[in-house]
Amino acid sequence: MSKPEWFGLALLGCGAGLGFLLGGTFGLALACVCLVVGLVLIVAREALGTRRPSAAVKSSSRTTSHLLVLLKEIHARPLRNGKFQEISDPKQAGLQFETFVHCWLLNDTDERVGVASLRFSLAKPGEAPQLLQRMTGDLENWRVGRLRDEIDSWGVRYLQAAQEVMSELRTEEPLEGGSTRQGWLHFRAEGITPGEMTDAKLELEVLDSHLNSHLGEWKGRLQVPGRVWPFRAEPSPRAAPVSSEDETASIPADTLSQFGTAN
């Protein structure tokens, strides 16, 4: 509360006290004057438009959220010269980490919101964050390993290893109001040791079509290596047309001699 407002309240109190003590016409007139002056001092800033309610200040300092960003899981596969590298030392150098992020987006408004850009940053312990290079269009070459809880026909429960397809997060189309979208993103981290990767701070920043920034942060330590493995689809065999000469050439010589003897 400002000084004029405090002074106005003091005048209101003094006017009420003097009016009660003096009484009569003079006391009533003095109380009215103090009342008018006190109210003028209190409401003067609001009348001039120079006062902002505290609630308005608080609401203006907070940006309205349009998208909620959740990082569901992250896998980091260590490579050296393009091949999987087993980790032997937390301070092992010369590695690159293929980092796979499974993220989930929620539009918590009633309007359509588009995604303008995605930026994934990694901050080593005690250092500033660095943006990671995004790799696009190659998730069909990777699979994430799962353990499925199965029950056979005899009622026996067992765990079965399986590989799941990793669908890339699509951002071309905007999100409708109240809708969700999930998918995978692939990034590459270099110049970092396994120990630093485990304790790194990982964040995904989503810039929406209204140019508002929304962050999703990975909570806890990162498990290195993860459960993502390379996948190569086997080409399906195609039947080639075979001519009569090819058929004859494919018959063993002893079989041909038997046909000649029979004839």
Backbone as CSV, one residue per row, in Angstrom:
resi,resn,N_x,N_y,N_z,CA_x,CA_y,CA_z,C_x,C_y,C_z
1,MET,0.852,-1.186,0.000,0.000,0.000,0.000,0.891,1.241,0.000
2,SER,0.555,2.245,-0.809,1.379,3.437,-0.956,1.150,4.415,0.198
3,LYS,2.023,5.436,0.280,1.909,6.440,1.349,0.610,7.241,1.279
4,PRO,0.164,7.704,0.088,-1.126,8.418,0.049,-2.286,7.566,0.554
5,GLU,-2.245,6.276,0.282,-3.330,5.425,0.759,-3.298,5.296,2.282
6,TRP,-2.073,5.144,2.824,-1.960,5.117,4.289,-2.454,6.430,4.914
7,PHE,-2.085,7.575,4.310,-2.511,8.871,4.826,-4.030,9.017,4.735
8,GLY,-4.610,8.511,3.661,-6.060,8.564,3.531,-6.765,7.757,4.603
9,LEU,-6.242,6.555,4.888,-6.829,5.756,5.964,-6.692,6.449,7.318
10,ALA,-5.538,7.117,7.532,-5.349,7.838,8.798,-6.357,8.977,8.939
11,LEU,-6.606,9.709,7.832,-7.601,10.786,7.879,-8.989,10.245,8.178
12,LEU,-9.317,9.089,7.580,-10.630,8.504,7.870,-10.752,8.170,9.347
13,GLY,-9.687,7.617,9.912,-9.750,7.280,11.334,-9.815,8.503,12.225
14,CYS,-9.016,9.517,11.912,-9.036,10.741,12.716,-10.381,11.457,12.620
15,GLY,-10.921,11.513,11.409,-12.212,12.175,11.248,-13.306,11.494,12.026
16,ALA,-13.290,10.169,12.002,-14.313,9.450,12.765,-14.138,9.685,14.261
17,GLY,-12.852,9.700,14.736,-12.614,9.913,16.176,-12.976,11.319,16.620
18,LEU,-12.564,12.335,15.842,-12.892,13.706,16.208,-14.380,13.979,16.138
19,GLY,-15.030,13.430,15.128,-16.470,13.632,15.031,-17.200,13.039,16.231
20,PHE,-16.725,11.884,16.707,-17.358,11.261,17.873,-17.085,12.047,19.144
21,LEU,-15.843,12.590,19.287,-15.496,13.315,20.507,-16.133,14.702,20.546
22,LEU,-16.058,15.457,19.429,-16.589,16.812,19.419,-18.106,16.826,19.364
23,GLY,-18.664,16.007,18.561,-20.106,15.956,18.426,-20.666,17.232,17.824
24,GLY,-21.937,17.330,17.724,-22.575,18.524,17.210,-22.315,18.726,15.728
25,THR,-22.691,19.933,15.260,-22.562,20.261,13.838,-21.105,20.353,13.425
26,PHE,-20.254,20.948,14.272,-18.843,21.110,13.928,-18.148,19.751,13.822
27,GLY,-18.428,18.885,14.760,-17.811,17.563,14.707,-18.249,16.779,13.483
28,LEU,-19.533,16.878,13.126,-20.035,16.182,11.940,-19.404,16.731,10.672
29,ALA,-19.247,18.076,10.605,-18.636,18.681,9.421,-17.173,18.266,9.289
30,LEU,-16.444,18.248,10.430,-15.042,17.843,10.397,-14.897,16.382,9.969
31,ALA,-15.784,15.539,10.446,-15.747,14.128,10.051,-16.024,13.963,8.555
32,CYS,-16.959,14.765,8.006,-17.262,14.678,6.568,-16.062,15.112,5.726
33,VAL,-15.384,16.193,6.172,-14.217,16.657,5.417,-13.120,15.595,5.416
34,CYS,-12.840,15.012,6.573,-11.814,13.969,6.645,-12.205,12.755,5.795
35,LEU,-13.494,12.440,5.789,-13.956,11.306,4.982,-13.730,11.542,3.500
36,VAL,-14.084,12.752,3.035,-13.931,13.055,1.605,-12.460,13.055,1.218
37,VAL,-11.605,13.727,2.011,-10.175,13.805,1.682,-9.536,12.423,1.724
38,GLY,-9.902,11.623,2.725,-9.335,10.278,2.826,-9.716,9.395,1.650
39,LEU,-10.976,9.432,1.229,-11.402,8.630,0.085,-10.730,9.081,-1.198
40,VAL,-10.541,10.421,-1.332,-9.859,10.923,-2.528,-8.430,10.409,-2.592
41,LEU,-7.724,10.395,-1.454,-6.353,9.904,-1.438,-6.272,8.410,-1.752
42,ILE,-7.289,7.668,-1.303,-7.257,6.221,-1.522,-7.515,5.856,-2.977
43,VAL,-8.492,6.513,-3.593,-8.902,6.118,-4.937,-8.250,6.961,-6.017
44,ALA,-7.364,7.915,-5.637,-6.791,8.812,-6.644,-5.976,8.049,-7.670
45,ARG,-5.123,7.063,-7.255,-4.266,6.336,-8.184,-5.090,5.459,-9.117
46,GLU,-6.150,4.858,-8.574,-7.010,4.040,-9.446,-7.732,4.903,-10.467
47,ALA,-8.155,6.118,-10.048,-8.851,6.998,-10.987,-7.929,7.479,-12.087
48,LEU,-6.649,7.684,-11.766,-5.687,8.127,-12.773,-5.158,6.982,-13.615
49,GLY,-5.447,5.734,-13.232,-4.999,4.579,-14.001,-3.563,4.203,-13.768
50,THR,-2.965,4.676,-12.654,-1.555,4.377,-12.380,-1.378,3.207,-11.443
51,ARG,-2.457,2.635,-10.961,-2.355,1.511,-10.033,-2.759,0.228,-10.735
52,ARG,-1.963,-0.842,-10.557,-2.288,-2.157,-11.104,-2.542,-3.110,-9.967
53,PRO,-3.664,-3.780,-9.964,-3.943,-4.734,-8.899,-2.881,-5.818,-8.870
54,SER,-2.629,-6.330,-7.666,-1.615,-7.374,-7.516,-1.977,-8.613,-8.293
55,ALA,-3.275,-8.909,-8.389,-3.696,-10.086,-9.154,-3.339,-9.942,-10.623
56,ALA,-3.472,-8.698,-11.145,-3.126,-8.469,-12.553,-1.642,-8.630,-12.774
57,VAL,-0.824,-8.202,-11.815,0.617,-8.352,-11.947,1.006,-9.812,-11.979
58,LYS,0.400,-10.604,-11.098,0.713,-12.020,-11.057,0.286,-12.723,-12.329
59,SER,-0.902,-12.373,-12.834,-1.387,-13.054,-14.036,-0.569,-12.683,-15.261
60,SER,-0.063,-11.419,-15.322,0.720,-11.012,-16.484,2.103,-11.645,-16.479
61,SER,2.609,-12.033,-15.312,3.934,-12.620,-15.243,3.944,-14.087,-15.627
62,ARG,2.780,-14.708,-15.714,2.706,-16.108,-16.080,2.119,-16.253,-17.471
63,THR,2.757,-17.017,-18.320,2.260,-17.243,-19.668,1.272,-18.405,-19.664
64,THR,0.207,-18.242,-20.421,-0.799,-19.287,-20.508,-0.241,-20.470,-21.286
65,SER,-0.375,-21.666,-20.719,0.177,-22.862,-21.361,-0.763,-23.350,-22.453
66,HIS,-0.202,-23.620,-23.618,-0.970,-24.181,-24.719,-0.653,-25.658,-24.916
67,LEU,0.588,-26.036,-24.715,1.012,-27.415,-24.919,1.694,-27.942,-23.665
68,LEU,1.335,-29.140,-23.289,2.029,-29.840,-22.226,2.981,-30.833,-22.875
69,VAL,4.231,-30.840,-22.447,5.273,-31.676,-23.036,5.751,-32.663,-21.978
70,LEU,5.667,-33.947,-22.308,6.086,-35.000,-21.384,7.094,-35.896,-22.092
71,LEU,8.238,-36.132,-21.447,9.238,-37.067,-21.945,9.008,-38.412,-21.264
72,LYS,8.491,-39.382,-22.013,8.101,-40.656,-21.423,9.297,-41.577,-21.199
73,GLU,10.226,-41.634,-22.144,11.421,-42.461,-21.996,12.501,-41.969,-22.942
74,ILE,13.758,-42.201,-22.531,14.920,-41.809,-23.329,15.915,-42.957,-23.309
75,HIS,16.437,-43.294,-24.496,17.453,-44.340,-24.628,18.664,-43.742,-25.330
76,ALA,19.850,-44.046,-24.811,21.100,-43.547,-25.388,21.985,-44.733,-25.738
77,ARG,22.233,-44.931,-27.036,23.028,-46.062,-27.513,24.436,-45.586,-27.854
78,PRO,25.480,-46.052,-27.128,26.852,-45.599,-27.389,27.440,-46.264,-28.627
79,LEU,28.048,-45.450,-29.486,28.678,-45.936,-30.709,30.096,-45.391,-30.811
80,ARG,30.939,-46.149,-31.530,32.273,-45.695,-31.913,32.503,-46.118,-33.360
81,ASN,32.729,-45.127,-34.209,32.910,-45.385,-35.644,31.711,-46.119,-36.238
82,GLY,30.513,-45.764,-35.780,29.296,-46.340,-36.317,28.942,-47.707,-35.796
83,LYS,29.684,-48.250,-34.825,29.418,-49.566,-34.277,29.164,-49.466,-32.780
84,PHE,28.352,-50.388,-32.290,28.027,-50.383,-30.871,29.285,-50.551,-30.036
85,GLN,29.414,-49.743,-28.997,30.589,-49.770,-28.140,30.160,-50.083,-26.711
86,GLU,30.687,-51.162,-26.166,30.402,-51.499,-24.776,31.127,-50.513,-23.860
87,ILE,30.431,-50.084,-22.814,30.986,-49.099,-21.897,31.832,-49.819,-20.850
88,SER,33.114,-49.442,-20.782,34.034,-50.048,-19.816,34.441,-49.080,-18.719
89,ASP,34.217,-47.771,-18.938,34.656,-46.767,-17.969,33.689,-45.587,-18.042
90,PRO,33.197,-45.084,-16.900,32.305,-43.911,-16.937,32.936,-42.693,-17.581
91,LYS,34.282,-42.623,-17.628,34.986,-41.488,-18.230,35.490,-41.810,-19.638
92,GLN,34.968,-42.851,-20.231,35.400,-43.264,-21.560,35.101,-42.164,-22.578
93,ALA,36.097,-41.812,-23.374,35.960,-40.723,-24.346,35.869,-41.277,-25.755
94,GLY,35.578,-40.376,-26.710,35.523,-40.750,-28.109,34.247,-41.451,-28.525
95,LEU,33.170,-41.282,-27.776,31.912,-41.951,-28.101,30.904,-40.935,-28.638
96,GLN,29.961,-41.450,-29.387,28.779,-40.683,-29.751,27.564,-41.469,-29.284
97,PHE,26.547,-40.753,-28.860,25.360,-41.380,-28.310,24.161,-41.080,-29.209
98,GLU,23.628,-42.148,-29.798,22.372,-42.025,-30.537,21.255,-41.989,-29.495
99,THR,20.614,-40.830,-29.362,19.648,-40.584,-28.301,18.244,-40.595,-28.874
100,PHE,17.401,-41.446,-28.303,16.018,-41.610,-28.780,15.070,-41.169,-27.672
101,VAL,14.189,-40.222,-28.019,13.288,-39.608,-27.044,11.851,-39.936,-27.432
102,HIS,11.133,-40.564,-26.507,9.706,-40.831,-26.705,8.940,-39.735,-25.980
103,CYS,8.285,-38.848,-26.729,7.619,-37.694,-26.129,6.120,-37.718,-26.397
104,TRP,5.408,-36.944,-25.597,3.939,-36.902,-25.613,3.521,-35.445,-25.499
105,LEU,2.656,-34.987,-26.404,2.181,-33.611,-26.426,0.683,-33.578,-26.172
106,LEU,0.233,-32.571,-25.406,-1.188,-32.369,-25.124,-1.533,-30.909,-25.360
107,ASN,-2.541,-30.660,-26.185,-3.070,-29.316,-26.396,-4.190,-29.082,-25.386
108,ASP,-3.915,-28.257,-24.369,-4.899,-28.059,-23.298,-5.785,-26.841,-23.536
109,THR,-5.923,-26.410,-24.778,-6.806,-25.297,-25.106,-7.945,-25.799,-25.991
110,ASP,-8.847,-24.869,-26.330,-9.968,-25.204,-27.211,-9.690,-24.851,-28.663
111,GLU,-8.503,-24.367,-28.968,-8.186,-23.967,-30.334,-7.067,-24.839,-30.895
112,ARG,-6.906,-24.800,-32.196,-5.836,-25.556,-32.850,-4.496,-24.879,-32.593
113,VAL,-3.510,-25.694,-32.263,-2.169,-25.182,-31.992,-1.178,-25.989,-32.818
114,GLY,-0.358,-25.303,-33.599,0.652,-25.963,-34.399,1.997,-25.987,-33.694
115,VAL,2.894,-26.800,-34.209,4.250,-26.905,-33.675,5.192,-26.269,-34.685
116,ALA,5.864,-25.192,-34.272,6.764,-24.477,-35.173,8.152,-25.104,-35.212
117,SER,8.669,-25.507,-34.067,10.009,-26.092,-34.033,10.179,-26.929,-32.776
118,LEU,11.167,-27.849,-32.838,11.526,-28.711,-31.716,13.031,-28.578,-31.488
119,ARG,13.415,-28.391,-30.238,14.838,-28.284,-29.903,15.113,-29.103,-28.644
120,PHE,16.075,-30.008,-28.776,16.434,-30.877,-27.663,17.824,-30.484,-27.185
121,SER,17.941,-30.176,-25.899,19.201,-29.704,-25.349,19.717,-30.662,-24.279
122,LEU,21.032,-30.679,-24.147,21.713,-31.501,-23.155,22.681,-30.611,-22.398
123,ALA,22.621,-30.672,-21.078,23.518,-29.883,-20.243,24.323,-30.824,-19.351
124,LYS,25.637,-30.815,-19.530,26.491,-31.592,-18.649,26.427,-31.010,-17.240
125,PRO,26.742,-31.804,-16.227,26.710,-31.281,-14.856,27.588,-30.047,-14.704
126,GLY,26.973,-28.934,-14.281,27.705,-27.695,-14.057,28.007,-26.897,-15.294
127,GLU,27.448,-27.260,-16.455,27.730,-26.538,-17.695,26.438,-26.055,-18.344
128,ALA,26.607,-25.158,-19.317,25.460,-24.605,-20.029,24.900,-25.642,-21.005
129,PRO,23.592,-25.590,-21.286,22.997,-26.563,-22.213,23.468,-26.349,-23.644
130,GLN,23.524,-27.443,-24.395,23.891,-27.417,-25.806,22.810,-28.133,-26.611
131,LEU,22.495,-27.565,-27.776,21.501,-28.182,-28.646,22.096,-29.398,-29.335
132,LEU,21.295,-30.472,-29.423,21.737,-31.687,-30.085,21.231,-31.712,-31.519
133,GLN,22.007,-32.354,-32.367,21.641,-32.492,-33.774,20.521,-33.513,-33.923
134,ARG,19.468,-33.127,-34.637,18.347,-34.040,-34.839,18.554,-34.857,-36.104
135,MET,18.261,-36.149,-36.011,18.326,-37.066,-37.143,16.885,-37.426,-37.519
136,THR,16.527,-37.195,-38.767,15.149,-37.424,-39.188,15.082,-38.503,-40.267
137,GLY,13.942,-39.168,-40.323,13.656,-40.103,-41.406,14.374,-41.429,-41.328
138,ASP,14.903,-41.812,-40.160,15.634,-43.072,-40.091,15.126,-44.005,-38.990
139,LEU,13.997,-43.700,-38.401,13.524,-44.516,-37.280,13.041,-45.894,-37.711
140,GLU,12.817,-46.087,-39.016,12.456,-47.436,-39.459,13.637,-48.394,-39.351
141,ASN,14.845,-47.849,-39.133,16.038,-48.680,-38.990,16.353,-49.016,-37.540
142,TRP,15.426,-48.670,-36.609,15.653,-48.912,-35.199,14.416,-49.555,-34.572
143,ARG,14.632,-50.308,-33.521,13.553,-50.929,-32.754,13.865,-50.776,-31.269
144,VAL,12.812,-50.668,-30.467,12.977,-50.594,-29.024,12.568,-51.938,-28.422
145,GLY,13.401,-52.449,-27.552,13.151,-53.747,-26.949,12.183,-53.657,-25.780
146,ARG,11.294,-54.644,-25.690,10.314,-54.715,-24.618,10.298,-56.120,-24.036
147,LEU,9.800,-56.229,-22.819,9.524,-57.516,-22.195,8.026,-57.609,-21.979
148,ARG,7.407,-58.556,-22.665,5.959,-58.717,-22.580,5.612,-59.838,-21.612
149,ASP,4.610,-59.554,-20.802,4.125,-60.540,-19.838,3.067,-61.394,-20.530
150,GLU,3.392,-62.649,-20.821,2.508,-63.547,-21.568,2.017,-64.692,-20.675
151,ILE,0.864,-65.237,-21.037,0.293,-66.407,-20.368,-0.065,-67.425,-21.441
152,ASP,0.496,-68.647,-21.324,0.239,-69.658,-22.341,-1.081,-70.373,-22.074
153,SER,-1.385,-71.348,-22.919,-2.663,-72.075,-22.816,-2.779,-72.887,-21.538
154,TRP,-1.665,-73.175,-20.886,-1.680,-73.931,-19.631,-1.748,-73.020,-18.410
155,GLY,-1.831,-71.718,-18.641,-1.896,-70.781,-17.528,-0.548,-70.436,-16.941
156,VAL,0.534,-70.818,-17.633,1.876,-70.513,-17.151,2.259,-69.101,-17.604
157,ARG,2.755,-68.320,-16.664,3.113,-66.938,-16.957,4.610,-66.857,-17.253
158,TYR,4.987,-66.120,-18.307,6.390,-65.997,-18.665,6.622,-64.656,-19.357
159,LEU,7.880,-64.237,-19.405,8.277,-63.001,-20.061,8.844,-63.312,-21.434
160,GLN,8.413,-62.551,-22.413,8.856,-62.764,-23.781,9.433,-61.467,-24.336
161,ALA,10.633,-61.562,-24.903,11.273,-60.386,-25.508,10.607,-60.060,-26.837
162,ALA,10.425,-58.779,-27.092,9.800,-58.338,-28.336,10.427,-57.016,-28.763
163,GLN,10.303,-56.712,-30.038,10.796,-55.459,-30.598,9.620,-54.657,-31.128
164,GLU,9.543,-53.407,-30.719,8.444,-52.541,-31.123,8.919,-51.515,-32.148
165,VAL,8.034,-51.184,-33.070,8.312,-50.166,-34.086,8.343,-48.791,-33.416
166,MET,9.248,-47.939,-33.857,9.389,-46.583,-33.330,8.863,-45.598,-34.370
167,SER,7.682,-45.069,-34.124,7.062,-44.121,-35.058,7.526,-42.705,-34.725
168,GLU,7.923,-41.961,-35.758,8.430,-40.604,-35.556,7.301,-39.645,-35.207
169,LEU,7.593,-38.703,-34.311,6.609,-37.695,-33.929,6.314,-36.796,-35.124
170,ARG,5.045,-36.697,-35.485,4.649,-35.890,-36.630,4.220,-34.497,-36.166
171,THR,4.780,-33.480,-36.778,4.465,-32.102,-36.392,3.927,-31.278,-37.556
172,GLU,3.676,-31.921,-38.702,3.191,-31.161,-39.856,1.786,-30.619,-39.615
173,GLU,0.922,-31.429,-39.042,-0.460,-31.021,-38.806,-0.604,-30.460,-37.388
174,PRO,-1.401,-29.387,-37.207,-1.607,-28.837,-35.855,-2.418,-29.779,-34.988
175,LEU,-2.332,-29.575,-33.688,-3.098,-30.363,-32.731,-4.439,-29.687,-32.488
176,GLU,-5.494,-30.458,-32.594,-6.817,-29.933,-32.287,-6.942,-29.692,-30.785
177,GLY,-7.909,-28.861,-30.406,-8.099,-28.554,-28.998,-8.402,-29.797,-28.179
178,GLY,-7.637,-30.019,-27.123,-7.833,-31.162,-26.249,-7.239,-32.457,-26.747
179,SER,-6.562,-32.454,-27.892,-6.027,-33.687,-28.458,-4.598,-33.927,-27.984
180,THR,-4.139,-35.167,-28.165,-2.781,-35.549,-27.798,-2.073,-36.135,-29.010
181,ARG,-0.740,-36.174,-28.919,0.069,-36.786,-29.970,1.374,-37.263,-29.345
182,GLN,1.815,-38.436,-29.772,3.061,-38.968,-29.247,3.877,-39.592,-30.365
183,GLY,5.165,-39.735,-30.102,6.061,-40.306,-31.095,7.503,-40.188,-30.628
184,TRP,8.414,-40.662,-31.482,9.836,-40.695,-31.158,10.586,-39.613,-31.909
185,LEU,11.672,-39.140,-31.281,12.610,-38.219,-31.900,14.018,-38.787,-31.730
186,HIS,14.859,-38.578,-32.754,16.218,-39.121,-32.747,17.210,-37.962,-32.780
187,PHE,18.120,-37.940,-31.787,19.154,-36.913,-31.714,20.513,-37.583,-31.539
188,ARG,21.563,-36.832,-31.836,22.924,-37.348,-31.712,23.733,-36.442,-30.792
189,ALA,24.369,-37.062,-29.781,25.213,-36.333,-28.831,26.646,-36.808,-28.981
190,GLU,27.573,-35.856,-29.042,28.990,-36.163,-29.191,29.801,-35.361,-28.179
191,GLY,31.045,-35.828,-27.932,31.914,-35.122,-27.005,31.471,-35.207,-25.566
192,ILE,30.924,-36.338,-25.169,30.427,-36.522,-23.816,30.760,-37.932,-23.356
193,THR,31.084,-38.094,-22.094,31.423,-39.402,-21.535,30.162,-40.091,-21.029
194,PRO,30.201,-41.415,-20.827,29.019,-42.112,-20.288,28.565,-41.574,-18.939
195,GLY,29.520,-41.229,-18.061,29.143,-40.676,-16.769,28.430,-39.347,-16.890
196,GLU,28.914,-38.476,-17.784,28.252,-37.188,-17.999,26.889,-37.376,-18.641
197,MET,26.775,-38.353,-19.529,25.484,-38.619,-20.160,24.456,-39.102,-19.142
198,THR,24.891,-39.895,-18.202,23.985,-40.415,-17.186,23.422,-39.308,-16.304
199,ASP,24.259,-38.329,-15.956,23.848,-37.263,-15.044,23.444,-35.984,-15.760
200,ALA,23.342,-36.002,-17.075,23.037,-34.783,-17.828,21.581,-34.361,-17.624
201,LYS,21.357,-33.070,-17.811,20.008,-32.518,-17.788,19.500,-32.450,-19.224
202,LEU,18.383,-33.120,-19.493,17.847,-33.210,-20.845,16.499,-32.504,-20.904
203,GLU,16.339,-31.640,-21.904,15.108,-30.870,-22.060,14.692,-30.833,-23.532
204,LEU,13.402,-30.923,-23.746,12.815,-30.751,-25.073,11.992,-29.474,-25.059
205,GLU,12.365,-28.525,-25.929,11.634,-27.268,-26.043,10.770,-27.306,-27.299
206,VAL,9.487,-27.034,-27.120,8.535,-27.012,-28.222,8.059,-25.571,-28.401
207,LEU,8.296,-25.028,-29.581,7.826,-23.683,-29.914,6.559,-23.827,-30.748
208,ASP,5.437,-23.301,-30.222,4.162,-23.483,-30.905,3.933,-22.387,-31.940
209,SER,2.793,-22.466,-32.619,2.491,-21.528,-33.699,2.218,-20.123,-33.188
210,HIS,1.986,-19.968,-31.884,1.814,-18.640,-31.292,3.128,-18.102,-30.734
211,LEU,4.242,-18.796,-31.040,5.585,-18.419,-30.601,5.731,-18.477,-29.084
212,ASN,4.953,-19.350,-28.449,5.126,-19.620,-27.028,6.017,-20.842,-26.860
213,SER,6.889,-20.803,-25.872,7.836,-21.887,-25.630,7.330,-22.777,-24.494
214,HIS,7.435,-24.094,-24.698,6.992,-25.076,-23.706,8.102,-26.108,-23.523
215,LEU,8.406,-26.426,-22.278,9.524,-27.295,-21.952,9.043,-28.610,-21.352
216,GLY,9.735,-29.664,-21.750,9.584,-30.966,-21.120,10.949,-31.410,-20.634
217,GLU,11.069,-31.731,-19.347,12.360,-32.059,-18.749,12.374,-33.514,-18.307
218,TRP,13.512,-34.169,-18.556,13.690,-35.553,-18.120,14.034,-35.561,-16.633
219,LYS,13.269,-36.313,-15.865,13.477,-36.393,-14.433,14.295,-37.641,-14.097
220,GLY,15.317,-37.476,-13.271,16.100,-38.619,-12.826,17.308,-38.884,-13.704
221,ARG,18.001,-39.987,-13.389,19.207,-40.365,-14.122,18.844,-41.139,-15.390
222,LEU,19.702,-41.006,-16.381,19.496,-41.686,-17.656,20.232,-43.025,-17.650
223,GLN,19.543,-44.075,-18.073,20.151,-45.395,-18.153,20.916,-45.528,-19.472
224,VAL,22.228,-45.767,-19.366,23.092,-45.911,-20.542,23.780,-47.266,-20.478
225,PRO,23.718,-48.106,-21.518,22.965,-47.922,-22.766,21.480,-48.220,-22.559
226,GLY,20.685,-47.818,-23.529,19.261,-48.069,-23.450,18.879,-49.390,-24.110
227,ARG,17.621,-49.455,-24.558,17.099,-50.695,-25.139,16.714,-50.515,-26.605
228,VAL,17.428,-49.652,-27.307,17.163,-49.437,-28.730,18.241,-50.150,-29.532
229,TRP,17.820,-50.897,-30.541,18.736,-51.704,-31.336,18.496,-51.452,-32.815
230,PRO,19.558,-51.576,-33.635,19.376,-51.387,-35.087,18.531,-52.507,-35.668
231,PHE,17.819,-52.171,-36.717,16.929,-53.129,-37.365,17.087,-52.993,-38.868
232,ARG,17.201,-54.142,-39.532,17.285,-54.154,-40.991,16.275,-55.158,-41.516
233,ALA,15.335,-54.648,-42.272,14.296,-55.521,-42.816,14.890,-56.440,-43.872
234,GLU,14.549,-57.723,-43.796,15.036,-58.685,-44.776,14.213,-58.587,-46.053
235,PRO,14.870,-58.480,-47.218,14.112,-58.375,-48.481,13.353,-59.664,-48.748
236,SER,12.118,-59.505,-49.170,11.294,-60.687,-49.472,11.747,-61.287,-50.795
237,PRO,11.921,-62.611,-50.866,12.354,-63.259,-52.118,11.293,-63.160,-53.195
238,ARG,11.722,-62.883,-54.399,10.817,-62.772,-55.535,11.089,-63.914,-56.513
239,ALA,10.030,-64.539,-57.013,10.164,-65.653,-57.962,10.446,-65.112,-59.351
240,ALA,11.612,-65.484,-59.921,11.984,-65.036,-61.263,11.449,-66.012,-62.301
241,PRO,11.029,-65.516,-63.454,10.550,-66.429,-64.502,11.667,-67.351,-64.982
242,VAL,11.346,-68.615,-65.204,12.320,-69.629,-65.615,11.954,-70.124,-66.998
243,SER,12.908,-70.088,-67.946,12.674,-70.574,-69.310,12.891,-72.084,-69.352
244,SER,12.511,-72.701,-70.498,12.681,-74.138,-70.656,14.160,-74.514,-70.659
245,GLU,15.029,-73.628,-71.230,16.456,-73.916,-71.236,17.019,-73.887,-69.829
246,ASP,16.522,-72.918,-69.019,16.986,-72.837,-67.642,16.558,-74.061,-66.868
247,GLU,15.327,-74.552,-67.140,14.856,-75.741,-66.444,15.747,-76.932,-66.779
248,THR,16.137,-77.072,-68.081,17.010,-78.173,-68.470,18.382,-78.040,-67.850
249,ALA,18.864,-76.788,-67.779,20.182,-76.574,-67.209,20.200,-76.853,-65.723
250,SER,19.020,-76.707,-65.046,18.982,-76.916,-63.610,18.869,-78.386,-63.239
251,ILE,18.654,-79.300,-64.212,18.531,-80.731,-63.916,19.918,-81.330,-63.833
252,PRO,20.231,-82.104,-62.813,21.564,-82.705,-62.692,21.893,-83.581,-63.877
253,ALA,23.204,-83.754,-64.150,23.655,-84.509,-65.307,23.285,-85.970,-65.198
254,ASP,23.357,-86.572,-63.975,23.025,-87.986,-63.852,21.566,-88.235,-64.137
255,THR,20.713,-87.255,-63.797,19.282,-87.407,-64.093,19.049,-87.383,-65.584
256,LEU,19.773,-86.520,-66.329,19.636,-86.477,-67.768,20.090,-87.784,-68.406
257,SER,21.173,-88.392,-67.883,21.656,-89.664,-68.443,20.655,-90.784,-68.227
258,GLN,19.943,-90.715,-67.068,18.909,-91.716,-66.839,17.771,-91.563,-67.820
259,PHE,17.402,-90.311,-68.124,16.349,-90.124,-69.137,16.785,-90.659,-70.474
260,GLY,18.082,-90.445,-70.873,18.567,-90.928,-72.164,18.584,-92.443,-72.213
261,THR,18.919,-93.137,-71.135,18.941,-94.608,-71.120,17.554,-95.149,-71.222
262,ALA,16.595,-94.491,-70.560,15.214,-94.968,-70.593,14.643,-94.865,-71.979
263,ASN,15.066,-93.812,-72.715,14.546,-93.658,-74.064,15.240,-94.602,-75.021
